Structures are given as C-alpha cells and as structure tokens.
C-alpha cells in the first residue's frame, strides 16, 4: 500500500481515472473549515505523485467527487451546497491536470443532487447522479459532446413510481450502448439494478482499418454539406497525442473531437453539429509535427 495523503483531517470519498501512464485522483478532504475537493496526479504510472492541489474554494461543503480522464482532458464532478441545497458542479483540465477551469454549475433544481458517477471518451462526457426531485431519490443523466463546454438537459432514468429511492449510480459506455448501475430498496432491501442503452453514443471514434499507414492525412468530411452529422476520416502514422478540433470562420473553437493519445491506424470520427448554426466551419488535425485543416459546410 502507498499512502497518498498526509494531514490530520479526514480524507475520503476517493475516485481515480487514468490515461496511459498518467493517473489522476480526487477526494474530499476535511483539512479546511469545510469539506473541499482535492486532487493529485502521477505522470509515471503511479510510481511518484504530485503535491495535493485544492480544486474547490467556497465556504460551503464540496462532497463526493468523481473524475474521468481521456487523453489530456480530465473532468471532475462533485456535489456542492454553496447555494444552500446540494447541486452538481464541474470543472475540467485540458492539459493533463496542470491547470483547471473555473467551476460550472450543472444542475438547477430545488432539490438535493449528489453521488455523481462519470464517464469520458474523446469529446464525449457523461454523468449520472442521485437527485431528490420527485419526493424520492431517482437516477438522472446528462452528457456533453464537446468536451464539457455544453451540456444536454437532465434525463431521469429511474421511474418516479419507485418509492424506495435510487442511489450511487455508476456509468460506462461502449460502442452505442450505455451501461448504468445503481442500488435501490424498492423491494424492501437494497439491491443492485442495471439498465442498458438509454441513449446512443452521440460521437464515436473508430479504428476502421487494420492497415498500417505510412503517413499522416486528413480526409474531406462526408457528406459535405451536411445536416447535422458528418464523418471525418484521418490516418495516424505514429503513436502520439492527436488533436482534432472544429472552429468557426472567426477561429473560435466550437468542438474538440479528439484530444488524446492514439495508436497508428486509420480512423473515422462522427461529428454531430446539432447545437451549431448553419455556416462554414474548419476542422484541424494535429499530431506530432503534422497539421492539416479542411473546410466543411453545415446547412440546416
């Protein structure tokens, strides 16, 4: 066992996520006047660790954090009582945990929202939690398809007729299926429940061909023009960090489709532009010393 914290207060409710040799850990900590969320990371597969970094700083309690990491993008969620009742808050890092965004409030209901569980892959991020909106705790879900910049509406996953209460959900996604588990006592004692494929995976990256490419390339999206989904193909000739982003004609980033390490291969990414206005957009692929930009047209 390796001890990661060393202070006189309680450190608990821990969550871990990794990408390659980078390991990221968050927990709630009582070393301050209220519980706060702390973070540390390892860049050598857990052999050595950074100093503790405090991620929250408000006079209320910040509880039960969870972290999900994909490439250099780290996403942290927690329950926070800064407005009086517990709501879910979020912050992200796009540089492997070196720096963090400001706090973003994700839930807006006069209830208690807690016990978040999360998942991240490429630009897709999903969160589940237990919320008190119907007179009982139910399981809720929301997602982002642009790396946490914008979020969907809340979706209730468990039936309102469930008078037993549903708690501590966990989520994972594979291909086009979502897998959510939780426990509730609708039958008089706590049991584990599961549901599958509540929604389809909105943005996917697929290694489409076992062929080993000898050079980097970025293909023209198809279809083009498109509404609202198009496919972007590219080739990676060497293992390394890959960035594929979409920009408007003014150069503002509107979507981060890939921001992670990829192996050699031929890939295809499905891009859903439902939340964007009609117009011309640019998409740019960067990896190692390679960079290429192409144009696409969204017509609604």
N, C-alpha and C positions, 0 to 999 in steps of 0.2 A: 504493500500500500504506500502511496505517495501523498503526503499531506499538502494540500494546495492553499489552505487559508491558515492564518495565524494571528488571531486577535481575540480579545477577551469576551467578545459578544458572540451571539449565536449566528452561525452561517448555515442556511438550509435551503430547501426547495431548489435543487440544482438541475441544470439542463446542459447538455453537451451536443455539439454538432461538429463535423469535420469535413474537410475537402482536401484530398491529397495528404500532405504532411502537416497541414495547418489544422489545429484543433482549437475550438472555441468553447468557452464555458461561461455560463451566467448563473447567478444565485441571488437569493435575498439575504440581507445582512442587517443585523441589529447594532452595529458599532456606532451608528449615529443616533440622534434623538428619535427617529422613526425608522421603520424598515426601508431600505433602499436596495436598488438593483446594482450588483457589482459584476465585473467582467474581467477575465484574463484569457490569454491565448498562448499557444505553443506553436512555433513555426518549424519544429523539428520532430514531429510525430509524438509529442508528449514527453520528450526527454528533459526539456527545460521549459520554464514558464515565465511569462511577463509578470510585472507587478500588478496588484489589484487596481482596477480602474472603476470609479464610481460612475454609473450611467444615468442615474436619476438624481434630482436635486430639488425637492419640493417639501413643504412642511407636512404633507400627508404621507400615508403609508403606500409603498410600492411593493406589490407582492406577487409571488408565484411566476417568475419569468420563465420563458421558453425561448430557445434560439434555434434557427435553421440557417444553414450556410450552403451556398452554391458558388463555387469559384471564389472570387474576391468579395462577393456580396454576402453580408451577414445581416440577418433580420431578427430583431429581439422584440418580444411582446410581453406585456405584464398587465396586471390589474392594479388600478390606482384610485385612491379616494380623494384626490385633490379638489374635486368639486363637491364633495360631501358623500356621494354614493360611489360605489366601485364601478369604474368604466375601464375599457381596454385602451392601452396606449402602445405606441410602436416607435421604434427608431431603427435606422439602418446604417450600415457602413458599406462603402463601395471600394475600400482599399484594404480589405482583409482585417479590419478591426483597428487600424491605426487612428482613424478619426470617425466621428459619429454625427449623424444628423440631429436636428432638434426633435423634440417629442411630437408625435402626431396622435391625436385622439381618434380612435376607430369606431367606438360605439357611442350612440347618442340616445339613450333611453333612461327613463327614471326608474332604473332597476339596479340590480347587482349583476355585474359581469365579471367572471373570474375563471380560474383554471384553464388558461389558454393552452392549446396544442397547435403546432405549426408544421408546415412543410414548404420547401423551396426547391425549385429546379429551373435553372436558367432564369428567364424573366417571370416565371410563374411562382406566385407565393400564395399559400392558403392558410387560413387559421380557423380553428374551431374553439368554442368555449361554452361554458355553462352560464346561462342567463336567466334571471328571475323576471319574466315579463307576463306570465300567464297565471301567476299565483303559485307556480311550482317552477323548479329549475328545469329548463329544457336545453337541448344542444343546438347551437347556432353555428353558422359558417359564413365566411366571406373570403374573397380572393382578389388578387391583383395580377394582371397580365403584363405589367410594365415595370416589374422590379420593385413594387411598393410605392410608386408615385401616385397611382389612382386605385380606388378600391370599389368593389361591387357593393350592392345593397346586402343587408343581412338576410340570411336564409335560415329559417327554422327547420331543423332536421328531425326532431322527435315530435310526436303528436301532442297537441295540447290536452288531450284526454288522459295523458299519462300523469296520474296524480301522485306517483311515487317519487318523482324527481330524478333527473339525469345529471351525472357528474363526471368531471375529469376526462374529457374526450382526448383522443389521440388520432392523428390523421396521417395517411401516406397515400401517394398517388403513383400508379404505374400505367403506362400507355394511356388508354382512355378511361380508366377506372379509378375512382376514388374509394379508399377504404377508411371508414371511420369506426372506432370502437369507443365505448364508454361503459360506465356501470350505472345501474339504477335499481330501485327497490319497488318497482311497480307490482311485483308478485309477493311482496311482504318481506323479502330479504334481498340483499344486494347481489345482483348477478351481472355478468358482462354481456353487452349487446353489441351488435355489428350491423352496419348497412353498407351497401356497395353501389358504386356508380350513381351517386346522387346527381352528378353533373359530369359533362365530358371535359376532358383535359383541353383547355382552350388554345394553348400554344404548345407545339411539340417540336422537338429536335430529334431527327432520326439519322443514324448512320445507314445510308441507303445501299451501299455497295462495298463488298469486301476488297475491291481493288485498292492497291496502294498507289495514291497519286504521287507524281514526281515534282509537282509544282503547285503553288497556291493559285486559286482563282475564285472569282465571284461571278455567278451567273445572273442573267437578267431574270427578274421575278416573273412568275407565270401564275395566273393570267395577268396581263397588263394592257390596258387599265383593269382595275379590279374593284369589287364591292361585295363584302368588306374584307374577304380573306384572300390572301395570295401566298404563294410558296417561293422561297428563296433558297437556291442551291449554292453550295460552295465546296471547295476542296482544300484540305489541310495536309500539307506535305511533311510536317514535322510536329512532334508533340510540343505543346506550349500553350500560353494564355491566348485566348481568342476573344475578340470583341466584335459584336455585330449590333450596330445601333441605327436607329431611324431618326432623321432630322427633318424639320420643315424647311422651306426655302430661305428662311431667315437664319438658319443654322442652329435653331433651338432643338435640343434633344427631346423627342416625344416618346421613344420606346427603346429599351435596352433588351434586345432579343437574346443575346449571349454575352456573358461576362465571366468566363471560367476557363479552366484548362481543358483541352480536347486532345484526343489521340489522332494519329494520322488516319484520314478517311475522307469519304465523300458524304456530305451531309445535306439535309434538307430541313428548313425551318418553316413552319406555318405561322403566318403573321395575321392576326385579327385586328383590323383597324376600325372596329365598330365605334370606338369612342372618339375618332378623329373626323374632322371636317373634310369635305371634298377638296382636292388640290394636288399639287406636285410635292412629292417627298423624296428625300435622298436616303439611301441606306449604304452604310460604310462597314467594310470588313477590315479588321486589323489583326495581325498575328506575326510575331517575331518582327522581321523587317518589312513584311508585306502590308500594303494598304491599297484598297481599291474602293471606289464609290460608284454607285449606279443610281439611276433615276426611276421612279415609279409614279403612277397616276392613280389616285383614288377618285372614283366617280360614284356618287350616291344619288 
